[in-house]
Amino acid sequence: MSDFHDIAQKAIEKAKALGAQNAVSSIARAQNLDISWRKGKIENMSSSGESGLNIQLYVDGKYGSYGTSDLRPDSIDAFIKKAIDMTRLLEEDPARTLPDPERYKDRAALDLELYDAEVAAITPNKLIEMCGALEAECAQNKQIPIIDIAVEYGTQLYESYMVNTNGFEGERKSSNIAGSCELSMQDGDKKPSNYGYSTTKFLADLRSPKAIADEAVRYCSYMLKQKKLESKNRTVVLDPRVSSSMISKFISPLFTGSLVMKRSYFLDRIDQVFGAPLLDLRDMPFIKRGASSALFDGEGMPCKEATIFEAGKLKQYYLSTYGANKLGLTATSGRSTNLVLTPGKRSLDEIIADVKDGIYIFGLLGGNSDEVRGDFSHGFNGVAIEDGKLTTPVSEMNITGNHLELWKNLVEAGNDPRVESSLRIPSLRFDNVATSGT
């Protein structure tokens, strides 16, 4: 990565020479290989690579961020000169500063195992072989009336280097491989579909074609002969796919943008209770091979394990240096890493077996979530639960409520978080939730 180091360092030096008091220079390279497959042959194949330089400039109390993909030395010099001229035209913003140099200390020295040479060595022929194997697994299904199978596999390699004038420098290197299948079915005049997938840092951790196909078949089987149910408050059990989505919507006002704009129901409410005692949510950056594991954040501040909610009580915001300066608070980090909700001891099936009248929800369909008031409404796909058993497939219904009340009705977490995801949220049971249909 010495070429990255040289380009980024020279960009910083150029910016200083042209009048910038401070600057952040980061350079990144990504390489992608993707194959989509249908009916026994390649539908699309793409291989791409791109490199780019981003520079953040602090000039006479003004701030600007700029990017270029032209990395020739003369072009970079001209790019930085133009960027500084443009920054001088902006309004002053005293909240725009680099982190205090003290914030760069105590960075963990860990190998997070984010790069796999086996993924880097994967060829198009290997991906083609994997596509064929996954399609074959899907085609063996006898449970559902499949009319179409679409398969994809792809790899991504990423590396970056960042340096600033306040004493920080750091590099990242990671790999990723992903595979998925989407199954379409014939159900009268409808053609419902669903998917299975796996995405990991290491090839050895990727789920088998059978596991991916079985996942797609299971969800598809819940989408045949769907009906509406009567509107009423029920127990709902959220599949990990949905619980991850719901918690993401719930915590979105915890981040700098919402807080600074004062569009957050969390503003000025640290140490207040927002959920049931089961709501224990931690940010865990040091999970080996974790989807969002990192040693430092986007500003170079060292990542640290953090408690976001403890027994339902809010403990921390996600605040960048800019956000902290605007609000008069202490910066934490402007981004999350791996979010882990403390799992329970029982499986999804065991949780469902204890529900007399409810709905198991395995997919959300659009909707909205208000970051100021907390109101939400989402369409969903699900299955009715009657006396502990899954019965009627359900659609064309909405789950509605308010996040400030919903999470207080959390009564159980399952033991099934998806470890491939940066949102390691298990299945969740909530009581007394409004579901609207007929």
CORQUISUL-V530629 format. One record per pair of residues at least 12 apart in sequence whose ideal C-beta (glycine too) atoms are under 8 Angstrom apart, sorted by the first residue. I is the first residue (numbers start at 1). J is the second residue. D is the distance in Angstrom with one decimal. If there is no record, write none. Layout:
i = {I I}
j = {J J}
d = {D D}
//
This chain:
i = {1 1 1 1 4 4 4 4 4 4 5 5 7 7 7 7 8 8 8 8 8 8 8 9 9 10 10 11 11 11 11 11 11 12 12 12 12 14 14 14 15 15 15 15 16 18 18 18 19 19 19 20 20 20 20 20 20 21 21 21 21 22 22 22 22 22 22 22 23 23 23 23 23 23 24 24 24 24 24 24 24 25 25 25 25 25 25 25 26 26 26 26 26 26 26 27 27 27 27 27 27 27 27 28 28 28 28 28 28 28 29 29 29 29 29 29 30 30 30 30 30 30 31 31 31 31 31 31 32 32 32 32 32 32 32 33 33 33 33 33 33 33 34 34 34 34 34 34 35 35 35 35 35 35 35 36 36 36 37 37 37 37 37 37 37 37 38 38 38 38 39 40 40 42 42 43 45 47 50 51 51 52 52 52 52 53 53 53 53 53 53 54 54 55 55 55 57 57 57 58 58 58 59 59 59 60 60 61 61 61 62 62 62 62 62 62 62 63 63 63 63 64 64 64 64 66 66 66 94 95 95 95 96 96 97 97 97 98 98 98 98 98 99 99 99 99 99 99 99 100 101 101 101 103 103 103 103 104 104 104 104 104 104 105 106 107 107 107 107 108 108 108 108 110 110 111 112 112 112 112 112 112 112 112 113 113 113 113 114 114 114 114 114 114 114 115 115 115 115 115 116 116 116 116 116 116 118 118 118 119 119 119 119 119 119 119 119 120 120 120 122 122 122 127 127 127 130 130 130 131 131 131 133 134 134 134 134 134 134 134 135 135 135 136 137 137 137 137 138 138 138 138 138 138 140 141 141 141 143 143 144 144 144 144 144 144 145 145 145 145 146 146 146 146 147 147 147 147 148 148 148 149 149 149 149 150 150 150 151 151 151 152 152 152 152 153 153 153 153 154 154 154 155 155 155 155 156 156 156 157 157 157 158 158 158 158 158 159 159 159 159 160 160 162 164 168 168 170 170 170 172 174 175 175 176 176 176 177 177 177 177 177 177 178 178 178 178 179 179 179 179 179 179 179 180 180 180 180 180 181 181 181 181 181 181 182 182 182 183 183 183 183 185 185 185 187 187 187 192 192 192 192 193 193 194 194 194 194 194 194 195 195 195 196 196 196 196 196 196 196 196 197 197 198 198 198 199 199 200 200 201 201 202 205 205 207 219 219 222 222 222 222 222 222 223 223 223 224 225 226 226 226 226 226 227 227 227 227 228 228 228 228 228 228 229 229 229 229 229 229 229 229 230 230 231 231 231 231 231 232 232 233 233 233 233 234 234 234 234 234 234 235 235 235 235 235 235 235 235 235 235 235 236 236 236 236 236 236 236 236 236 236 237 237 237 237 237 237 237 237 237 237 237 237 238 238 238 238 238 239 239 239 239 239 239 240 240 240 240 240 240 240 241 241 241 242 242 242 242 242 243 243 243 243 243 244 244 244 244 245 246 246 246 247 247 247 247 247 248 249 249 249 250 250 250 250 251 251 251 252 252 253 253 253 253 253 254 254 254 254 255 255 255 255 256 256 256 256 256 256 257 258 259 259 259 259 260 260 260 260 263 263 264 264 265 265 265 265 265 265 266 266 269 270 270 270 270 271 271 271 272 272 273 273 273 273 274 274 274 274 274 274 274 274 275 275 275 275 275 276 276 276 276 276 276 277 277 278 278 278 278 278 278 278 279 279 279 279 279 279 280 280 280 280 280 280 281 281 281 281 281 281 281 282 282 282 282 282 282 282 283 283 283 283 283 283 283 283 283 284 284 284 284 284 285 285 285 285 285 286 286 287 290 290 290 291 291 291 291 292 292 292 292 293 293 294 297 297 297 298 298 298 299 299 299 299 299 301 301 301 303 303 306 306 308 312 312 316 317 317 318 318 318 318 318 319 319 319 319 320 320 321 322 336 337 338 338 339 339 339 339 340 340 341 341 341 341 341 342 343 343 343 343 343 343 344 344 344 344 344 345 346 346 346 347 347 347 348 348 348 351 351 351 351 352 352 352 352 353 353 354 355 355 355 356 356 356 356 357 357 358 358 359 359 359 359 359 359 359 359 360 360 360 360 360 361 361 361 361 362 362 362 363 363 363 364 364 364 365 365 365 365 366 366 367 367 369 373 374 374 374 374 375 375 375 375 376 376 376 376 376 376 377 377 377 378 378 378 379 379 379 379 380 380 380 380 380 381 381 381 382 382 382 394 396 397 397 397 398 398 398 399 399 399 400 400 400 401 401 406 406 409 409 409 409 410 410 410 411 411 411 412 412 413 413 413 413 414 414 414 414}
j = {159 161 171 173 27 29 159 160 161 171 161 163 27 53 71 76 25 26 27 53 161 162 163 25 163 73 76 23 25 53 55 76 80 25 163 164 165 76 77 80 55 57 80 84 165 80 81 84 59 60 84 57 58 59 84 87 165 58 59 60 165 57 58 97 98 164 165 166 55 56 57 58 164 165 55 56 98 162 163 164 165 53 54 55 56 162 163 164 53 54 55 160 161 162 163 51 52 53 54 71 160 161 162 51 52 54 158 159 160 161 49 50 51 158 159 160 49 50 51 156 157 158 47 48 49 156 157 158 46 47 48 49 154 155 156 46 47 122 124 127 154 155 46 47 152 153 154 155 124 127 128 131 152 153 154 150 151 152 128 131 132 135 150 151 152 153 148 149 150 151 149 132 135 128 131 150 124 124 69 69 71 67 68 69 71 67 68 69 71 76 79 66 67 67 80 83 83 84 87 96 97 98 84 87 88 88 92 92 93 94 87 88 90 91 92 93 96 87 90 93 96 83 86 87 90 79 83 86 325 322 325 326 322 325 321 322 325 164 165 166 299 321 166 168 299 300 301 321 331 166 166 167 168 300 301 302 331 166 167 168 300 301 302 302 302 170 295 296 302 286 295 302 303 286 295 288 286 287 288 289 290 293 294 295 201 202 288 289 172 173 174 175 201 289 293 157 173 174 175 201 175 177 201 202 203 204 202 203 204 155 157 175 176 177 201 202 203 155 157 175 155 177 203 153 154 155 153 179 209 151 152 153 209 151 153 179 181 209 212 213 149 151 181 209 209 210 212 213 151 181 183 213 216 217 213 183 213 217 217 221 183 185 217 220 221 224 185 186 187 224 183 184 185 220 184 185 186 191 183 184 193 181 182 183 184 181 182 184 179 180 181 178 179 180 181 177 178 179 180 177 178 179 175 176 177 178 175 176 177 174 175 176 172 173 174 175 176 171 172 173 174 172 173 300 300 296 300 295 296 300 294 201 201 202 199 200 201 199 200 201 202 203 206 197 198 199 200 197 198 199 206 207 209 212 195 196 197 198 212 195 196 197 212 213 216 194 195 216 195 216 217 220 220 223 224 223 224 225 220 223 224 226 220 223 216 219 220 222 223 363 215 216 219 211 212 213 214 215 216 217 219 212 215 211 212 420 291 420 289 420 289 291 289 289 420 420 362 363 362 381 382 383 390 393 381 393 395 393 393 381 393 394 395 396 392 393 394 395 394 395 396 397 437 438 359 384 392 394 397 435 437 438 437 438 434 435 436 437 438 434 435 432 433 434 435 357 358 359 432 433 435 355 356 357 358 359 385 429 430 431 432 433 358 359 360 361 382 399 429 430 433 435 348 351 352 355 358 359 360 361 385 427 428 429 361 427 428 429 430 348 360 361 362 363 427 414 416 417 418 425 426 427 362 363 418 361 362 363 364 380 341 425 426 427 428 418 421 423 425 364 364 406 428 281 339 341 423 425 423 369 376 403 369 403 406 407 281 308 339 369 371 265 266 267 371 372 266 308 317 318 317 318 334 335 318 319 320 322 323 334 323 371 317 319 323 327 322 323 326 327 371 372 371 372 371 372 373 374 403 404 314 317 314 314 315 316 317 313 314 315 313 314 312 313 314 408 309 312 313 314 403 404 407 408 309 312 407 408 410 312 407 408 409 410 411 311 312 312 342 344 410 411 412 413 309 311 312 341 407 410 307 309 310 311 341 342 307 308 309 339 340 341 342 305 306 307 308 339 340 342 305 306 307 308 336 337 338 339 340 305 337 338 339 340 303 304 305 337 338 303 305 338 337 338 422 338 420 421 422 336 337 338 422 337 338 337 333 334 335 320 334 335 320 321 331 333 334 321 331 333 333 337 332 333 339 407 408 332 329 332 332 333 334 335 336 331 332 333 334 333 334 334 334 422 422 422 424 422 423 424 425 417 424 413 417 424 425 426 413 413 414 415 416 417 426 412 413 414 415 426 415 412 414 415 414 415 416 414 416 427 412 414 427 429 385 388 389 390 388 389 388 385 388 429 385 386 387 388 385 386 384 385 380 382 383 384 385 394 397 435 382 383 384 385 390 380 381 382 399 381 382 383 380 381 382 378 379 380 378 379 380 381 378 379 379 398 403 402 402 403 404 405 400 401 402 403 399 400 401 402 403 406 398 399 400 398 399 400 395 396 397 398 394 395 397 398 399 393 394 395 394 395 397 437 437 435 436 437 435 436 437 433 434 435 434 435 436 433 434 430 433 430 431 432 433 428 429 430 429 430 431 428 429 426 427 428 429 426 427 428 429}
d = {6.3 5.6 5.6 7.7 4.8 7.6 7.3 7.3 3.8 7.3 5.7 7.7 5.4 6.6 6.1 7.1 4.2 6.6 5.0 7.4 5.4 7.0 5.0 7.5 6.0 7.4 7.4 7.5 4.2 6.4 5.7 6.0 6.2 4.9 5.9 7.2 6.0 7.3 5.8 4.9 6.5 6.1 5.5 6.7 6.7 6.5 5.9 5.0 6.2 7.8 6.2 5.0 6.2 5.1 6.0 7.9 7.9 5.4 6.7 7.3 7.9 7.9 4.0 7.9 5.4 7.0 4.6 6.5 6.1 6.4 5.4 6.7 6.6 5.4 6.9 4.1 7.1 6.8 7.6 4.2 7.7 7.0 7.5 5.2 8.0 7.1 5.6 7.2 7.4 5.0 7.8 6.1 6.9 4.0 7.7 7.0 7.0 4.9 7.6 7.6 6.6 5.6 8.0 7.0 6.0 7.8 7.0 7.0 3.8 7.9 7.1 7.2 4.4 7.3 5.5 7.4 6.8 5.8 8.0 6.4 7.0 5.0 8.0 7.4 4.4 7.1 4.5 7.9 7.2 7.1 5.0 7.3 6.6 7.2 5.1 7.6 5.1 7.1 6.6 6.7 6.2 4.9 5.0 7.8 6.9 7.6 3.7 8.0 6.7 4.7 6.2 5.8 6.9 5.7 6.9 6.9 7.1 4.8 7.5 3.7 7.2 6.2 7.5 4.3 7.1 7.9 7.4 6.9 5.3 7.1 7.8 7.4 7.0 6.8 7.8 7.7 6.5 7.4 6.4 6.6 6.1 5.7 6.7 4.7 7.9 6.7 5.4 7.8 6.2 6.6 7.8 7.1 4.5 7.7 6.4 6.3 6.0 6.0 4.9 6.6 7.3 7.0 5.8 4.6 5.9 6.7 7.5 4.0 7.2 6.3 5.3 6.6 4.6 6.9 5.5 6.8 7.8 7.0 7.1 5.6 3.7 6.3 6.1 3.8 6.0 7.2 4.2 7.5 7.6 5.5 3.9 4.7 5.9 7.8 6.1 7.7 6.3 6.0 7.3 4.4 7.6 6.9 6.9 7.9 5.4 6.8 5.5 4.8 6.5 8.0 5.2 4.7 7.9 8.0 4.9 7.7 7.1 7.5 6.0 4.9 5.8 6.9 7.1 7.5 5.7 7.6 5.8 5.9 4.1 6.4 5.6 6.6 7.3 5.9 6.7 7.8 6.6 7.7 5.8 7.4 7.1 4.6 7.5 6.9 7.0 7.3 4.7 4.9 7.6 6.8 4.2 7.2 5.5 7.0 6.3 8.0 4.8 5.6 5.0 7.4 4.8 7.9 6.1 4.2 5.9 7.8 7.1 4.4 7.3 5.4 7.3 4.0 7.2 5.0 7.6 6.9 5.3 7.9 5.6 6.0 5.4 7.1 7.2 4.6 7.3 7.5 4.9 6.4 7.3 4.8 7.5 5.5 4.6 4.9 7.5 6.2 5.5 4.2 6.1 6.4 5.5 5.0 7.4 7.5 4.4 5.1 7.4 3.9 7.4 5.4 6.2 4.5 6.8 7.6 7.7 7.8 6.9 5.0 5.8 5.8 7.2 5.5 6.0 5.0 5.4 6.9 5.2 5.1 7.3 7.9 5.3 7.0 5.9 7.8 5.5 6.2 4.9 7.0 7.4 4.1 7.9 6.4 7.6 6.0 7.8 6.8 4.6 7.8 7.7 7.3 4.9 7.7 7.0 5.2 7.8 7.5 7.1 4.6 8.0 7.3 5.5 8.0 7.1 6.8 4.9 7.9 7.1 4.6 7.9 7.7 5.4 8.0 7.2 7.2 5.1 7.6 7.7 7.2 6.6 4.5 7.7 5.0 8.0 6.5 6.6 7.9 3.7 7.2 5.3 6.0 7.3 6.6 5.9 7.5 6.5 7.3 6.1 7.2 6.1 7.9 7.9 5.8 5.8 6.8 6.9 3.8 7.8 6.8 5.4 7.7 6.5 7.7 7.6 6.0 5.8 6.7 3.9 7.6 7.0 6.4 5.6 7.7 5.9 6.1 5.3 7.3 4.5 7.1 7.3 4.9 6.9 5.1 5.9 7.2 6.8 7.4 5.1 6.7 7.1 4.1 7.2 7.6 7.2 7.9 5.9 4.0 4.6 8.0 6.1 7.4 8.0 5.4 7.3 7.7 4.3 6.2 7.1 3.3 3.4 7.7 7.4 6.4 7.5 7.2 5.5 6.4 7.5 5.7 7.2 5.7 4.7 7.6 5.9 6.4 7.7 7.9 5.9 7.3 6.1 6.9 7.6 5.1 7.8 5.3 6.2 6.1 7.4 6.1 6.0 7.3 4.4 6.0 3.9 7.4 5.6 7.0 6.4 7.6 7.1 7.5 5.2 5.8 3.8 4.7 7.3 6.1 7.3 5.9 6.5 7.1 4.9 7.0 6.2 5.4 7.7 6.7 4.3 5.4 6.7 7.8 6.8 5.1 6.3 5.4 7.3 6.0 4.9 5.8 7.9 6.2 5.3 5.0 7.8 6.8 3.5 7.8 7.4 6.5 7.0 5.1 7.6 7.2 6.0 5.3 7.8 5.7 7.9 6.5 7.4 5.3 4.7 6.9 7.2 5.8 5.8 6.4 6.3 7.4 4.8 7.1 6.9 6.3 7.3 5.0 5.4 6.1 4.7 7.7 7.3 7.3 6.9 6.5 4.1 7.7 5.9 7.6 5.8 6.3 5.2 6.2 5.9 5.4 6.4 6.8 7.8 5.2 6.4 6.7 5.8 7.5 8.0 4.7 6.7 6.1 4.4 7.2 6.3 3.9 4.4 5.6 7.9 7.9 7.8 7.3 7.3 6.8 6.7 5.3 6.3 4.3 6.6 7.3 7.9 4.9 7.8 6.5 7.6 7.1 7.8 7.4 6.2 5.8 5.2 7.8 4.2 7.9 5.5 7.2 5.5 5.3 7.7 4.6 7.1 7.9 6.6 5.7 4.8 6.7 3.4 5.2 8.0 5.3 6.2 7.0 6.0 6.4 7.7 5.3 4.9 6.7 5.2 5.3 5.8 7.2 6.8 6.2 6.8 5.0 7.3 6.2 6.2 7.1 6.2 5.7 7.0 7.5 7.2 6.0 6.7 7.2 6.8 5.9 4.9 5.2 7.8 7.8 6.9 6.2 7.4 5.6 8.0 6.6 5.9 7.6 6.3 3.8 3.5 5.8 6.0 5.4 6.6 5.5 7.0 4.3 7.0 4.6 5.6 7.6 7.5 7.7 5.2 7.4 7.1 5.7 4.9 7.2 4.4 7.5 5.6 6.0 7.7 6.3 6.1 6.5 6.6 4.1 7.6 4.5 4.3 6.2 7.2 5.2 7.9 6.6 6.8 5.5 6.6 7.4 5.1 7.7 6.7 4.5 7.9 5.9 5.6 5.6 7.1 6.0 7.9 5.6 6.7 4.9 7.7 5.1 3.7 7.2 6.8 3.8 6.6 7.4 6.9 5.1 7.3 4.5 7.1 6.5 6.4 5.8 4.0 7.1 4.6 5.2 3.7 6.2 6.2 5.6 4.4 6.4 5.6 7.7 6.0 5.8 6.3 6.0 8.0 7.8 6.7 7.9 6.9 6.1 6.8 6.0 6.9 8.0 7.3 7.2 7.2 5.8 7.3 6.2 6.2 6.0 6.1 6.7 6.1 5.3 5.0 7.5 6.8 7.3 3.2 7.9 7.9 7.6 7.1 5.3 6.3 6.7 5.3 6.6 7.2 7.2 4.5 6.4 7.1 7.0 4.8 6.6 6.9 5.7 6.6 5.0 7.3 5.6 4.6 5.8 4.1 5.6 5.7 6.8 5.8 7.2 6.2 6.2 6.3 6.0 6.4 5.2 5.7 4.5 5.8 5.7 6.4 5.4 5.7 6.5 7.8 6.6 4.2 7.9 6.4 4.6 6.3 7.3 7.9 7.7 5.9 7.2 7.1 6.7 7.7 4.2 8.0 4.5 7.0 5.8 6.3 6.0 7.9 6.0 5.6 4.8 8.0 5.7 6.1 4.8 7.3 4.2 6.7 6.0 6.3 7.4 6.3 4.0 7.7 4.7 7.0 5.5 6.8 3.5 6.1 6.8 6.9 5.9 6.0 7.3 7.1 7.2 4.5 4.2 4.3 7.8 7.9 7.6 5.3 8.0 8.0 6.8 6.3 7.1 6.1 7.8 5.4 7.5 4.5 6.5 5.5 7.9 7.9 7.4 7.0 5.5 7.7 7.6 6.3 7.1 5.5 7.8 7.2 5.3 4.4 7.6 7.5 7.7 6.8 5.8 6.2 4.1 7.2 4.8 7.8 6.3 7.2 5.7 4.9 7.8 6.2 6.0 5.6 6.2 6.9 4.8 5.3 5.5 6.8 6.2 7.4 5.7 5.3 6.8 5.4 7.3 4.3 5.0 7.4 5.7 7.8 4.1 3.6 7.1 8.0}
//
